Amino acid sequence: MKLHQTARGAVLEEGGAFYPLADAWDALVNHDDLDGHLRAVAARGRGAARIDEEILAPIGAQEVWAAGVTYRRSREARALESKATGAASFYDRVYEAERPELFFKAAPWRVRGPGEAVRIRRDARWSVPEPELALCISARGRIVGYTIGNDMSSRDIEGQNPLYLPQAKIYDGSCALGPALLVSGPLPPDTAIEMRITRGAGAIFEGATTLEQLRRTAVELVEYLYRETSFPHGCILLTGTGVVPPDDFTLQPGDGVEIHIPPIGRLTNPVE
């Protein structure tokens, strides 16, 4: 089952049909029995053939957080970009440590939805998208669903000094989510995360990884995030990236970013 956020409210997609929901988004993701509730809605309703309204990012009042250096490829990229500052060893330590790197990524009003433009910082010279599996977590710390996240990053700013991480990661239009929230149990390890970047009429980068390459489990990341921090409306957690473009690549305005996780769908955003 999938949940879509629209201007008119939430919509359930099940069995090829779409069912408008009376529930507010924040109430849905914190429902005590979300799966049972959605199945009951589908069982008693008559679904439409399509969604006529614009599909928005699958988020309400939730904060967006992120986990860093959870894939070996990410560790290698971070170590390279910070080599000149002597901070490369920090990323090796985070990758091997028991405690994960967790950081705030975006308030909900900074998040872009399907088809909306993500941004590169005007004061950055080296910017990339980061395709990630995103967890939707209830206020009680239960993973209720999955969506796709694009963690836009300014690699040159982070590489200058690890303390610049918030500036490299947190700015208007630096995060996109969508196109839907997949309500299901844990995704299998062979689930693919694919990214395609276009410029003009063609692709200039394509890459892929699988959840099997994720060093830390989703449950472990959530447990650390919720240890001493409360989320009254729940939270979205990006789980890290295993797909990084070559070091001589940087995004340009007018590029397009498409991220595909087969069970969830495709998140496509232009770059400005």
Secondary structure as UniProt FT lines:
FT   STRAND          2..6
FT   TURN            7..8
FT   STRAND          9..14
FT   TURN            15..16
FT   STRAND          17..20
FT   HELIX           25..29
FT   TURN            32..33
FT   HELIX           34..44
FT   STRAND          55..56
FT   STRAND          63..68
FT   HELIX           72..81
FT   HELIX           83..85
FT   HELIX           88..96
FT   STRAND          101..106
FT   HELIX           108..110
FT   STRAND          111..112
FT   TURN            114..115
FT   TURN            122..123
FT   STRAND          127..128
FT   STRAND          131..137
FT   TURN            139..140
FT   STRAND          143..151
FT   STRAND          153..154
FT   HELIX           155..160
FT   HELIX           162..164
FT   HELIX           165..169
FT   TURN            172..173
FT   STRAND          175..182
FT   TURN            189..190
FT   STRAND          192..199
FT   TURN            200..201
FT   STRAND          202..210
FT   HELIX           211..213
FT   HELIX           218..225
FT   TURN            232..233
FT   STRAND          235..238
FT   TURN            247..248
FT   TURN            253..254
FT   STRAND          256..261
FT   TURN            262..264
FT   STRAND          265..271
//
